Amino acid sequence: MTIWQFARRTHLERTRAESLVFVVGSTAIALGTLFAVAWAAGMGHVWARVHAVQPIWFLVALGAEAVAYVGYVMSYREVSRVEKGPEMPVRDAVAAVAAGFGAFVAQGGFAVDLHAFRETGLSDREARVRVLGLGALEYALLAPATCIAAIALLAMGVAHPRPALTLPWAISVPIGFAAALWAVGHRSRFHGKTGWRDHLAQGLDSIYVLRCLFSRRRHLAAPIGTAVYWFGDIVCLWACLQAFTHGTPDVGILLIGYATGYALTRRTLPFGGAGAVEALLPLALSWTGISLAAAVLAVFAYRVFNLWLPLVPAALGLRSIKAAADADLY
């Protein structure tokens, strides 16, 4: 088997040993990236922050990340049943969410999501629309919140973050939402087409799904769950920053740094974002005025709670998904 063939195997096709190879590789990439950023920050400054750490904040980070996962499971199940879709059992949703955030899925968590929605009985196209809708739901809450924070910071004329970081959020988000709302009204033009038109139709249908989640009271668990997810994950990062800085920036500044560091959300990135998050998030936080030495340590601790500790439930979730898939073959 060539390296390319090995990399192309799905999470359902890999053995435990092969998955372990991906975990080890992801760990090496993440640690190597963090070391490079720490070197840029100055190892002396980094060690000084280590010696002054207040570990009590790590308990807050652990609890916040647990809350985040609960919120994501809520959203996940609601996205499945929108537009008279099937009810996904809690156990299946927990397994899919945990596995999708794991560091051993080369195609990103959305590959797990696609399989999970198909297993509920949805067609391939309907499953893809829901996967896209799930991703859109994440941005539909994070982007406007960051936009509002950026506008507020621009109005106050703060020195950090600079307009080069806040202006894109203040301008592009309203334009993007207006364009999406206009386009979704024309989605029927592309139904029944092939090629790029069908891909565009699926994207527009996912925005329609998003509109249903927000406009229908019975589906409000989806946006509420996503809000809980973002709240828990951001509080986790905030607590890790508190551990090394003994005081973090206000919520608006932290939100700008967090959202910029997650230009792509973690579930869309291969291997749970290993390497990408470790490179982008400390730099984004430093652009908001936080010390790079503190930022790199905070991100390291945050990723322990956000990615590495959840590897055990992620592995159990993947095993559950594989067992269900094998059972379907018989």
C-alpha positions as CSV (number, residue, x, y, z in Angstrom):
1,M,0.0,0.0,0.0
2,T,1.4,3.4,-1.0
3,I,1.4,6.4,1.4
4,W,-1.2,8.1,-0.7
5,Q,-3.5,5.0,-0.5
6,F,-3.0,4.8,3.2
7,A,-3.9,8.5,3.7
8,R,-7.0,8.1,1.5
9,R,-8.5,5.3,3.6
10,T,-11.5,6.4,5.6
11,H,-11.9,6.4,9.3
12,L,-14.1,3.2,8.9
13,E,-11.4,1.4,6.9
14,R,-8.4,2.0,9.1
15,T,-7.3,-0.5,11.8
16,R,-6.5,0.6,15.3
17,A,-2.8,0.6,14.5
18,E,-3.3,2.8,11.5
19,S,-5.4,5.2,13.6
20,L,-2.6,5.3,16.2
21,V,-0.2,6.3,13.5
22,F,-2.4,9.3,12.7
23,V,-2.6,10.2,16.4
24,V,1.2,10.0,16.8
25,G,1.7,12.0,13.6
26,S,-0.8,14.6,14.7
27,T,0.8,14.9,18.1
28,A,4.2,15.4,16.5
29,I,2.9,18.1,14.2
30,A,1.1,19.9,17.0
31,L,4.1,19.8,19.4
32,G,6.5,20.8,16.6
33,T,4.4,23.8,15.7
34,L,4.0,24.9,19.3
35,F,7.8,24.6,19.8
36,A,8.4,26.8,16.8
37,V,6.0,29.4,18.0
38,A,7.5,29.2,21.5
39,W,10.9,29.7,20.0
40,A,9.7,32.8,18.2
41,A,8.2,34.1,21.5
42,G,11.5,33.6,23.3
43,M,12.1,30.5,25.4
44,G,13.1,32.6,28.4
45,H,9.8,34.4,28.4
46,V,7.9,31.1,28.0
47,W,9.7,29.5,31.0
48,A,9.0,32.6,33.1
49,R,5.3,32.1,32.4
50,V,5.5,28.4,33.2
51,H,6.9,29.1,36.6
52,A,4.1,31.6,37.4
53,V,1.3,29.3,36.3
54,Q,-1.9,29.1,38.4
55,P,-3.2,25.5,37.7
56,I,-6.5,26.0,39.5
57,W,-7.8,27.5,36.2
58,F,-7.3,24.2,34.5
59,L,-10.3,22.8,36.4
60,V,-12.5,25.6,34.9
61,A,-11.1,24.8,31.5
62,L,-11.9,21.1,31.8
63,G,-15.5,21.8,33.0
64,A,-16.0,24.3,30.2
65,E,-14.9,21.9,27.5
66,A,-17.3,19.2,28.8
67,V,-20.1,21.7,28.5
68,A,-19.0,22.5,25.0
69,Y,-19.4,18.9,23.9
70,V,-22.9,18.6,25.4
71,G,-23.9,21.7,23.4
72,Y,-22.6,20.2,20.2
73,V,-24.5,17.0,20.7
74,M,-27.7,19.0,21.2
75,S,-27.1,20.8,17.9
76,Y,-26.2,17.6,16.1
77,R,-29.4,15.8,16.9
78,E,-31.5,18.8,15.9
79,V,-29.8,19.2,12.6
80,S,-30.6,15.5,11.9
81,R,-34.3,15.9,12.5
82,V,-34.9,19.3,10.8
83,E,-37.3,19.3,7.8
84,K,-39.0,16.0,9.1
85,G,-35.6,14.3,9.2
86,P,-35.0,11.2,11.4
87,E,-34.4,11.3,15.1
88,M,-30.8,10.4,15.9
89,P,-30.3,8.4,19.1
90,V,-28.3,10.2,21.8
91,R,-25.7,7.4,21.9
92,D,-25.1,7.7,18.1
93,A,-24.9,11.5,18.3
94,V,-22.4,11.3,21.2
95,A,-20.2,8.8,19.3
96,A,-20.2,10.8,16.1
97,V,-19.5,14.1,17.8
98,A,-16.6,12.6,19.8
99,A,-15.1,10.8,16.8
100,G,-15.4,13.8,14.6
101,F,-13.3,15.9,17.0
102,G,-10.6,13.2,17.1
103,A,-7.1,13.6,15.7
104,F,-7.3,10.5,13.5
105,V,-9.8,11.6,10.8
106,A,-7.8,12.8,7.8
107,Q,-10.8,14.2,6.0
108,G,-11.9,16.2,9.0
109,G,-14.9,15.7,11.3
110,F,-17.4,16.3,8.4
111,A,-16.5,12.9,7.0
112,V,-17.8,11.3,10.3
113,D,-20.8,13.5,10.1
114,L,-21.7,12.5,6.6
115,H,-21.6,8.8,7.6
116,A,-23.6,9.5,10.8
117,F,-26.4,11.2,8.9
118,R,-26.5,8.5,6.2
119,E,-26.9,5.9,8.9
120,T,-30.1,7.5,10.1
121,G,-31.7,6.7,6.7
122,L,-31.1,10.0,4.9
123,S,-30.1,9.9,1.3
124,D,-26.6,10.9,0.3
125,R,-27.7,14.3,-0.9
126,E,-29.8,15.0,2.3
127,A,-26.9,13.9,4.4
128,R,-24.5,16.3,2.6
129,V,-27.0,19.2,3.0
130,R,-27.1,18.5,6.7
131,V,-23.4,18.3,7.0
132,L,-23.1,21.7,5.3
133,G,-25.9,23.0,7.4
134,L,-24.0,21.9,10.6
135,G,-21.0,23.8,9.5
136,A,-23.0,26.9,8.6
137,L,-24.7,26.8,12.0
138,E,-21.3,27.1,13.6
139,Y,-20.4,30.2,11.6
140,A,-23.9,31.7,11.9
141,L,-23.4,32.3,15.6
142,L,-19.6,32.9,15.9
143,A,-19.3,35.3,12.9
144,P,-22.0,37.8,14.0
145,A,-20.8,37.8,17.6
146,T,-17.3,38.6,16.3
147,C,-18.6,41.2,13.9
148,I,-20.4,43.0,16.8
149,A,-17.3,42.9,18.9
150,A,-15.2,44.2,16.1
151,I,-17.6,47.1,15.5
152,A,-17.6,48.0,19.2
153,L,-13.8,48.0,19.3
154,L,-13.6,50.1,16.2
155,A,-16.1,52.6,17.8
156,M,-14.0,52.8,21.0
157,G,-10.8,53.4,19.0
158,V,-8.7,50.9,20.9
159,A,-5.0,50.4,20.0
160,H,-5.3,46.6,20.1
161,P,-6.4,44.9,18.0
162,R,-5.6,47.1,15.1
163,P,-8.2,47.9,12.4
164,A,-6.5,45.4,10.0
165,L,-7.8,42.7,12.3
166,T,-11.2,44.2,13.2
167,L,-12.3,45.8,9.9
168,P,-12.6,42.5,7.9
169,W,-14.9,41.1,10.6
170,A,-17.0,44.3,10.7
171,I,-17.4,44.6,7.0
172,S,-17.4,41.1,5.5
173,V,-19.8,39.4,7.9
174,P,-22.9,41.7,7.1
175,I,-22.1,41.5,3.4
176,G,-21.8,37.7,3.5
177,F,-25.0,37.2,5.4
178,A,-26.9,39.5,3.0
179,A,-25.6,37.7,0.0
180,A,-26.5,34.3,1.5
181,L,-30.0,35.4,2.3
182,W,-30.5,36.7,-1.2
183,A,-29.1,33.5,-2.8
184,V,-31.1,31.1,-0.8
185,G,-34.3,32.5,-2.3
186,H,-33.0,31.4,-5.7
187,R,-31.9,27.9,-4.8
188,S,-34.7,26.2,-6.7
189,R,-33.0,27.3,-10.0
190,F,-30.2,24.8,-9.4
191,H,-32.3,21.8,-8.3
192,G,-32.0,18.8,-10.6
193,K,-28.8,20.1,-12.1
194,T,-25.4,18.3,-12.2
195,G,-21.8,19.3,-11.7
196,W,-21.1,22.6,-10.0
197,R,-24.7,23.6,-10.1
198,D,-25.7,20.7,-7.9
199,H,-22.9,21.5,-5.4
200,L,-24.2,25.1,-5.3
201,A,-27.7,23.9,-4.8
202,Q,-26.6,21.7,-1.8
203,G,-24.8,24.8,-0.3
204,L,-28.0,26.9,-0.7
205,D,-30.2,24.2,0.7
206,S,-27.9,24.0,3.7
207,I,-28.6,27.8,4.2
208,Y,-32.3,27.0,4.0
209,V,-31.8,24.4,6.7
210,L,-30.0,27.0,8.8
211,R,-33.0,29.4,8.4
212,C,-35.4,26.6,9.5
213,L,-33.3,26.0,12.6
214,F,-33.5,29.6,13.7
215,S,-37.1,30.4,12.6
216,R,-38.9,27.4,13.9
217,R,-39.4,27.1,17.7
218,R,-39.2,23.3,17.7
219,H,-35.7,23.4,16.3
220,L,-34.2,26.1,18.6
221,A,-32.2,23.4,20.4
222,A,-29.8,23.6,17.5
223,P,-28.7,27.3,17.8
224,I,-28.9,27.1,21.6
225,G,-26.7,24.0,21.5
226,T,-24.2,25.7,19.2
227,A,-24.1,28.8,21.4
228,V,-23.4,26.5,24.4
229,Y,-20.6,24.9,22.4
230,W,-18.9,28.2,21.5
231,F,-19.4,29.5,25.1
232,G,-17.8,26.4,26.6
233,D,-14.9,26.3,24.1
234,I,-14.1,30.0,24.5
235,V,-14.3,29.8,28.3
236,C,-11.9,26.9,28.1
237,L,-9.4,29.1,26.3
238,W,-10.1,32.1,28.6
239,A,-9.4,29.9,31.7
240,C,-6.1,28.7,30.1
241,L,-5.1,32.3,29.5
242,Q,-6.0,33.2,33.1
243,A,-3.6,30.4,34.2
244,F,-0.6,32.0,32.5
245,T,-1.5,35.7,32.4
246,H,-3.4,36.2,35.7
247,G,-5.7,38.5,33.8
248,T,-7.1,38.3,30.2
249,P,-8.4,40.9,27.8
250,D,-12.1,41.8,27.7
251,V,-14.5,39.4,26.0
252,G,-14.6,41.4,22.8
253,I,-10.8,41.3,22.3
254,L,-10.6,37.6,23.2
255,L,-13.5,36.8,20.8
256,I,-11.6,38.6,17.9
257,G,-8.5,36.6,18.6
258,Y,-10.3,33.3,19.0
259,A,-12.4,33.7,15.8
260,T,-9.4,34.8,13.8
261,G,-7.4,31.8,15.0
262,Y,-10.3,29.6,13.9
263,A,-10.6,31.0,10.3
264,L,-11.8,27.4,9.7
265,T,-13.6,25.8,12.6
266,R,-11.9,22.8,14.2
267,R,-14.4,20.2,12.8
268,T,-13.7,21.2,9.2
269,L,-9.9,20.8,9.6
270,P,-8.1,17.4,9.1
271,F,-6.9,15.7,12.3
272,G,-8.9,18.0,14.6
273,G,-6.9,21.0,13.4
274,A,-3.6,19.6,14.8
275,G,-0.8,22.0,13.7
276,A,-3.1,24.6,12.1
277,V,-4.7,25.7,15.4
278,E,-1.3,25.6,17.2
279,A,0.1,27.9,14.6
280,L,-2.7,30.3,14.0
281,L,-4.4,30.8,17.4
282,P,-1.3,31.9,19.4
283,L,-0.4,34.4,16.7
284,A,-4.0,35.7,16.5
285,L,-4.1,36.2,20.3
286,S,-0.8,38.0,20.1
287,W,-2.2,40.4,17.5
288,T,-4.9,41.4,20.0
289,G,-2.2,42.5,22.5
290,I,-1.7,39.3,24.5
291,S,1.9,38.3,25.1
292,L,3.0,35.6,22.6
293,A,4.7,33.7,25.4
294,A,1.5,33.5,27.4
295,A,-0.5,32.8,24.3
296,V,1.5,29.8,23.2
297,L,1.3,28.2,26.6
298,A,-2.4,28.9,26.9
299,V,-3.1,27.4,23.5
300,F,-1.0,24.3,24.5
301,A,-3.1,23.9,27.7
302,Y,-6.3,24.6,25.8
303,R,-5.5,21.9,23.2
304,V,-4.9,19.4,26.0
305,F,-8.6,19.9,27.0
306,N,-9.9,20.6,23.5
307,L,-8.2,17.8,21.6
308,W,-5.9,15.4,23.5
309,L,-7.9,14.5,26.6
310,P,-11.0,13.9,24.4
311,L,-9.1,11.3,22.4
312,V,-10.3,8.5,24.7
313,P,-14.0,9.2,24.1
314,A,-13.2,9.9,20.5
315,A,-11.7,6.5,20.1
316,L,-14.6,4.9,21.9
317,G,-17.0,6.8,19.6
318,L,-15.1,5.6,16.5
319,R,-15.2,2.0,17.7
320,S,-19.0,2.4,18.2
321,I,-19.4,3.7,14.7
322,K,-17.3,0.9,13.2
323,A,-19.3,-1.7,15.2
324,A,-22.6,-0.3,13.9
325,A,-21.2,-0.2,10.3
326,D,-20.1,-3.9,10.6
327,A,-23.5,-4.9,11.9
328,D,-25.1,-3.4,8.9
329,L,-23.2,-5.7,6.6
330,Y,-24.8,-8.8,8.1
